[in-house]
C-alpha cells in the first residue's frame, strides 16, 4: 500500500473525487490493483467501476468471470462485462485484435459511467520487458522506452499505479490477502516476443545480476528524466538551426538525436528505428546536396542543398519527371495575352514599341525570326540547350544545378522555345543569346505570384 500511495503522490494519478474504470482480468496484477483500491480509506477512495473482458479464448474464461462476479457481489463496485465471441476472433493477429477490443470497451465504459480515469495493472517487470523489447527493435535510448505512468486516454487519462511494484511483491500481496487469481496459460508460450523476453532473456540476465529488474527499472526512470531535459534543450537548439544542414551536422549534440527531435516536434510521436536516424545523419554529413532518406514506409527526410525537411513518401522524383513530359504546351503569338495550362499567363510584345521592363513579373527581351512563330511554353527538359555567347551551349540540367534550384521547383520549371524547339528563355533563370530576328519582350505572371 505504501508504494501504491507514493506513486499517486509522485505522479498525480487520481483524486478522491474521480470516477475510475479498473481494467481487471483476474490475473495476479489486476486483482492486486482492485484490492488496493478497495482498501483505500473511504474518504480517499474514488468511485470505482470494474471492466472485465471475457475473451472466450480459454476454457477457464467463464470461470474467471464468475469468480469476479462473486468477489464483487458484496461490494458497492459496479462490474461491467464484455463477451468477445469466438466467431469474431481473427485468424491471425489475435493478440493485437484482443487488445483493440479491450481498449474500445474501456472507452465505452468510461463514457457510460462518466469516468475520467482508466487504471490498468502494468507493473515493474512489464516496464523492464517493454524497455528491452524497444531496444531489441532498434529504438534509441533517447526514445520513449518506458511505459508512462499517466497519459491521455479517451475523455480523461490512463494511469498505471503499479509500475513501481515488482511481480514478486504483487504475488506476495495477493497470497497474504488470500485472494484467488488466475494465470493465463498463454503467458508461458514462446510465440510472442514479450513471452520470450520474460521467460528466456530476463532469467539469463538475472543470473548475472539478481537485482536486474529493480536496477534497470530505476535506470529507465533516470533515462526518462535525462531525455526530458535533452528534449527541452533540443527545442531551443532546433529553433536556431532552422532546418539548415550545416548547422545541424556541426552541432555538439548528435545529429541523429536532433533530427529525431525535429521530426517529433513537427509530426508527433511516431516510432522510427534508431538506425534510420543514424543513416540520415550520415547522409546529411557526407551525401549529395539533393537527396532523400527513407525513415520508414511512410516518411522520409529530404535534403535540398543546405535545407532539410520531412515529408510523406509518395512518388519518387524520377517518376514525377516522367509524368511531366506529358503536360500541355501553350502556343504563343505576338501582342496577345496567353493563359498557361499550369496557371498564370504570358505576354509577347514588340519590344521596339514596349521597352519598359516590368519588375513585378518575370520579363526579358529576346530575338525571334518571323518563321519561328508561334512560340511554345512548356515544361523544361533536362537536356534542353540554351545558346550562350561565343556559340557555346549549356544544358538546363547544369543551369538548375549551378543555381541550386530544389528538385521540386525543377519539376515545374517552364521554358519558352521557338516553334522549331530553339530555347529562348528558361523562365526566371537564364536567357539564350540570339542575334537574328525582331526584338521581343516576353513577360510572364505565374500562378500564385
C-alpha positions in Angstrom: 0.0 0.0 0.0 2.9 2.4 0.8 4.3 2.2 -2.8 0.7 2.5 -4.2 0.0 5.7 -2.4 3.5 7.0 -3.0 3.0 6.5 -6.8 -0.2 8.6 -6.6 1.6 11.4 -4.8 4.6 11.4 -7.1 2.8 11.1 -10.5 -0.6 12.7 -9.6 -2.6 9.7 -10.8 -6.0 10.2 -9.2 -8.1 12.2 -6.8 -10.8 11.0 -4.4 -13.5 12.7 -6.5 -12.6 10.8 -9.7 -14.5 8.0 -11.2 -12.1 5.3 -12.2 -12.6 2.4 -14.5 -10.4 -0.5 -13.4 -9.4 -3.0 -16.1 -9.5 -6.4 -14.3 -8.6 -9.6 -16.0 -8.5 -11.7 -12.7 -4.7 -12.2 -13.1 -2.4 -11.5 -10.1 -1.6 -8.0 -11.1 -5.2 -6.8 -11.7 -6.6 -8.5 -8.6 -3.9 -6.8 -6.6 -4.8 -3.4 -8.1 -8.5 -4.0 -7.4 -7.8 -4.9 -3.8 -5.5 -1.9 -3.2 -8.2 0.5 -4.4 -10.8 -1.3 -2.3 -8.6 -1.0 0.8 -8.2 2.8 0.5 -9.8 4.7 3.3 -13.3 5.6 2.3 -12.6 9.4 2.3 -9.7 8.8 -0.1 -11.3 6.2 -2.4 -12.6 7.3 -5.8 -15.7 5.9 -7.3 -14.8 2.5 -8.9 -16.2 0.7 -11.9 -14.6 -2.7 -12.8 -14.4 -3.5 -16.5 -13.8 -7.2 -17.5 -13.5 -8.7 -21.0 -14.4 -12.4 -21.3 -12.2 -13.2 -24.4 -13.6 -16.8 -24.6 -10.0 -17.8 -25.5 -9.7 -20.5 -22.8 -11.9 -23.0 -21.1 -11.5 -21.0 -17.8 -12.7 -17.7 -19.2 -16.2 -18.2 -17.9 -14.8 -19.4 -14.6 -12.8 -16.2 -14.3 -15.9 -14.1 -15.0 -18.0 -15.9 -12.4 -15.3 -15.6 -9.8 -15.1 -11.8 -10.3 -18.9 -11.5 -10.0 -18.8 -13.4 -6.7 -15.8 -11.3 -5.5 -17.6 -8.1 -6.1 -21.1 -9.3 -5.1 -20.9 -7.9 -1.5 -19.3 -4.6 -2.6 -20.8 -1.4 -4.0 -18.5 -1.6 -7.0 -20.2 -1.8 -10.4 -19.0 -4.7 -12.7 -19.3 -4.3 -16.5 -18.5 -7.4 -18.6 -18.0 -7.7 -22.3 -18.0 -11.1 -24.1 -15.9 -11.4 -27.2 -17.4 -14.5 -29.0 -15.1 -16.8 -30.8 -16.8 -16.3 -34.1 -15.4 -12.7 -34.0 -11.8 -13.8 -33.4 -9.5 -13.1 -36.4 -7.5 -16.0 -37.9 -4.3 -14.0 -37.4 -3.1 -11.2 -35.2 -5.3 -12.4 -32.3 -3.3 -10.6 -29.6 -3.4 -7.2 -31.3 -7.1 -7.7 -32.0 -7.9 -8.6 -28.4 -6.1 -5.5 -27.2 -8.1 -3.4 -29.6 -11.4 -4.9 -28.3 -10.4 -4.3 -24.7 -9.5 -0.7 -25.1 -12.5 0.1 -27.2 -14.6 -1.5 -24.4 -12.8 0.6 -21.8 -13.6 3.8 -23.7 -17.2 2.8 -23.9 -17.4 2.1 -20.1 -15.7 5.4 -19.3 -18.3 7.3 -21.4 -21.2 5.3 -19.9 -20.2 6.0 -16.3 -18.7 9.4 -16.9 -15.4 8.2 -15.7 -12.3 10.4 -16.2 -9.6 7.7 -15.4 -8.8 4.2 -16.7 -6.5 2.2 -14.4 -4.5 -0.8 -15.7 -2.3 -3.2 -13.7 1.0 -2.9 -15.6 3.8 -3.5 -13.1 7.6 -3.1 -12.8 8.5 -6.4 -14.6 6.4 -5.3 -17.6 8.1 -2.0 -17.5 11.5 -3.7 -17.9 10.2 -6.1 -20.6 8.8 -3.2 -22.6 12.1 -1.3 -22.5 14.1 -4.3 -23.5 11.7 -5.1 -26.4 12.0 -1.5 -27.6 15.8 -1.7 -27.6 15.7 -5.1 -29.4 13.6 -3.4 -32.1 16.3 -0.9 -32.6 14.8 2.1 -30.7 17.3 4.7 -29.4 18.0 5.0 -25.7 16.7 8.6 -26.0 13.3 7.5 -27.2 10.4 6.5 -25.1 11.5 3.2 -23.7 9.3 3.2 -20.6 5.6 2.7 -20.1 4.1 6.0 -19.0 2.6 6.3 -15.5 -0.1 8.6 -16.9 -1.2 9.5 -20.4 -4.3 10.9 -22.1 -6.9 8.4 -23.0 -10.5 8.8 -24.2 -12.1 11.7 -22.3 -9.6 11.5 -19.5 -6.4 9.7 -18.6 -5.0 6.2 -18.4 -3.0 5.5 -15.2 -0.7 2.6 -14.2 -0.2 2.8 -10.4 1.8 -0.4 -10.1 4.8 0.4 -12.3 7.0 0.7 -9.2 5.9 -2.7 -7.8 7.5 -5.9 -8.9 5.6 -9.1 -9.9 7.1 -10.9 -6.9 5.7 -8.2 -4.5 2.3 -8.4 -6.1 2.2 -12.3 -5.7 3.2 -12.0 -2.1 0.5 -9.3 -1.5 -2.3 -11.4 -3.1 -1.2 -14.5 -1.2 -1.2 -12.6 2.2 -4.7 -11.2 1.3 -5.9 -14.8 0.5 -7.3 -13.6 -2.8 -7.7 -16.0 -5.7 -6.2 -15.1 -9.1 -6.0 -16.9 -12.4 -2.9 -17.4 -14.6 -3.2 -17.1 -18.3 -1.5 -20.2 -19.6 -0.7 -18.4 -22.9 1.9 -16.4 -21.0 4.1 -19.5 -20.9 4.1 -19.9 -24.7 7.1 -18.6 -26.5 5.4 -17.5 -29.7 5.1 -13.9 -28.5 8.2 -11.6 -28.2 7.2 -10.5 -24.7 7.0 -14.1 -23.5 10.4 -14.9 -24.9 11.9 -11.8 -23.2 10.1 -12.7 -19.9 10.8 -16.5 -19.9 14.2 -16.7 -21.5 16.1 -13.4 -21.8 15.5 -11.8 -18.3 16.2 -15.0 -16.4 19.6 -15.2 -18.1 20.4 -11.6 -17.2 19.3 -12.2 -13.6 21.9 -14.9 -13.3 24.5 -12.2 -13.7 22.6 -9.6 -11.7 19.8 -10.8 -9.4 18.6 -7.2 -8.9 18.4 -6.6 -12.6 14.7 -5.8 -12.7 14.8 -3.3 -9.9 18.1 -1.8 -11.2 17.0 -1.5 -14.8 13.7 -0.1 -13.8 15.4 2.7 -11.9 17.7 3.2 -14.9 14.6 3.7 -17.1 13.3 6.4 -14.7 16.7 8.1 -14.9 16.7 7.8 -18.6 13.3 9.4 -18.8 14.4 12.4 -16.8 17.6 12.9 -18.8 15.7 12.6 -22.1 13.1 15.1 -20.9 15.9 17.6 -20.2 17.6 17.0 -23.5 14.4 17.3 -25.4 13.8 20.7 -23.8 17.3 21.8 -24.8 16.7 20.5 -28.3 13.7 22.7 -28.9 15.8 25.8 -28.3 18.6 24.5 -30.5 16.3 23.5 -33.4 14.7 26.9 -33.4 18.3 28.3 -34.0 19.1 25.6 -36.6 16.0 26.4 -38.6 16.2 23.3 -40.9 19.8 24.1 -42.1 22.0 21.2 -42.9 25.3 22.8 -42.0 24.1 23.9 -38.6 22.5 20.6 -37.6 25.6 18.5 -38.6 28.0 20.8 -36.8 26.2 21.0 -33.5 27.8 19.2 -30.5 24.6 17.2 -29.8 24.3 14.1 -32.1 22.8 14.9 -35.5 20.6 11.8 -35.3 19.1 12.9 -32.0 18.4 16.4 -33.3 16.8 15.1 -36.4 14.6 12.8 -34.4 13.5 15.6 -32.1 12.8 17.9 -35.0 10.6 15.2 -36.5 8.8 14.6 -33.2 8.3 18.4 -32.8 6.6 18.6 -36.3 4.8 15.2 -36.6 4.3 13.9 -33.1 5.2 10.5 -31.5 5.9 8.1 -34.4 8.3 5.2 -33.7 11.2 5.1 -36.2 14.2 2.8 -35.7 17.4 4.4 -34.4 19.2 3.0 -37.5 17.1 5.2 -39.8 18.1 8.3 -37.9 21.8 7.3 -37.9 21.6 6.7 -41.7 20.0 10.1 -42.3 22.6 11.8 -40.1 25.5 10.2 -42.1 23.8 11.1 -45.3 23.5 14.8 -44.4 27.1 14.8 -43.3 28.6 13.3 -46.5 25.9 12.7 -49.0 24.9 14.7 -52.2 23.3 18.1 -51.9 19.9 17.0 -53.2 18.7 13.6 -51.9 16.3 11.9 -49.6 16.5 9.2 -46.9 13.6 6.9 -46.2 12.9 6.8 -42.4 10.1 4.2 -42.6 7.5 3.1 -45.0 5.6 6.4 -44.6 8.2 9.1 -44.0 11.4 10.4 -45.5 13.9 13.2 -44.7 14.7 15.3 -47.8 17.8 17.4 -48.4 17.8 20.3 -50.8 21.3 21.9 -50.6 21.6 23.5 -47.2 18.0 22.8 -46.1 16.3 19.7 -44.9 12.6 18.8 -44.2 10.4 15.9 -43.6 7.7 14.7 -46.0 5.5 11.7 -46.6 6.8 9.2 -49.1 4.9 9.4 -52.4 6.2 9.4 -55.9 10.0 9.4 -56.5 11.4 12.4 -58.3 12.3 10.1 -61.3 8.6 9.1 -61.7 7.4 12.6 -61.3 9.8 13.8 -64.1 8.5 11.1 -66.5 4.9 12.2 -65.8 5.7 15.8 -66.5 6.7 15.1 -70.1 3.0 14.8 -70.9 2.0 18.2 -69.6 0.2 20.5 -72.1 2.0 23.1 -74.2 0.9 26.7 -74.7 1.3 28.3 -78.2 2.2 32.0 -78.1 1.5 34.6 -80.8 2.6 38.2 -80.9 0.9 41.0 -79.0 -1.6 38.8 -77.2 -2.0 37.5 -73.6 -1.9 33.8 -73.3 -3.2 31.8 -70.3 -0.9 29.0 -69.2 -2.1 25.4 -68.5 -0.4 25.4 -65.1 -1.9 28.8 -64.1 -0.8 32.4 -64.8 -0.3 34.0 -68.2 2.4 35.2 -70.7 2.5 38.3 -72.9 4.7 38.5 -76.0 5.0 42.1 -77.3 7.1 44.0 -79.9 9.9 45.4 -77.8 10.6 48.2 -80.4 7.3 49.7 -79.1 7.2 48.4 -75.5 10.6 49.0 -73.9 9.7 49.3 -70.2 10.6 46.1 -68.3 8.0 45.0 -65.7 9.8 44.2 -62.4 6.7 42.8 -60.7 6.8 40.0 -63.3 9.4 37.8 -65.0 10.2 39.9 -68.0 13.1 39.6 -70.6 14.0 40.6 -74.2 14.7 38.0 -76.8 15.1 38.0 -80.7 12.7 35.9 -82.7 12.6 35.4 -86.5 9.2 35.7 -88.3 9.5 32.0 -89.2 9.9 30.9 -85.6 6.4 31.9 -84.6 4.3 30.8 -82.7 6.4 30.4 -79.7 5.9 27.5 -77.3 5.7 27.5 -73.5 6.3 24.1 -71.9 8.0 22.3 -69.0 11.7 22.3 -69.4 13.6 19.1 -70.1 17.0 18.4 -68.5 18.6 18.1 -71.9 17.3 21.4 -73.4 20.3 23.5 -74.6 20.5 27.3 -74.3 22.8 29.1 -76.6 25.5 31.2 -74.8 28.0 33.9 -76.0 30.7 32.6 -78.3 28.4 29.9 -79.7 28.6 27.7 -76.6 25.7 25.9 -75.1 24.5 24.9 -71.6 22.0 22.2 -70.6 19.1 23.1 -68.5 20.2 20.5 -66.0 23.5 22.3 -65.4 21.8 25.7 -65.1 19.5 24.4 -62.4 22.3 22.7 -60.6 24.5 25.8 -60.7 21.7 28.0 -59.4 20.9 25.4 -56.7 17.3 25.0 -57.7 15.4 22.4 -55.5 14.2 19.3 -57.2 10.5 20.2 -56.6 11.0 23.5 -58.4 12.9 21.9 -61.3 9.9 19.7 -61.9 7.7 22.7 -62.6 10.4 24.8 -64.5 9.0 26.5 -67.6 10.9 27.2 -70.8 9.9 29.3 -73.8 11.1 28.0 -77.2 10.5 28.8 -80.9 8.3 26.6 -83.0 11.4 24.7 -84.1 12.3 23.9 -80.5 15.1 26.5 -80.1 15.1 27.5 -76.4 14.8 31.3 -75.8 14.2 31.7 -72.1 14.5 29.3 -69.1 11.9 31.3 -67.2 13.2 33.1 -64.2 16.7 31.6 -64.7 18.5 32.4 -67.9 18.0 33.9 -71.4 19.5 32.4 -74.5 21.7 34.5 -76.8 20.4 35.3 -80.3 21.4 38.0 -82.8 18.8 37.4 -85.5 15.2 38.4 -85.6 13.0 41.1 -84.1 13.4 42.2 -80.5 10.5 40.8 -78.5 9.6 41.4 -74.8 8.3 38.3 -73.0 6.5 38.9 -69.7 5.1 36.1 -67.6 3.0 36.0 -64.5 3.0 32.7 -62.8 0.1 31.3 -60.7 0.5 32.2 -57.0 2.8 35.2 -57.6 
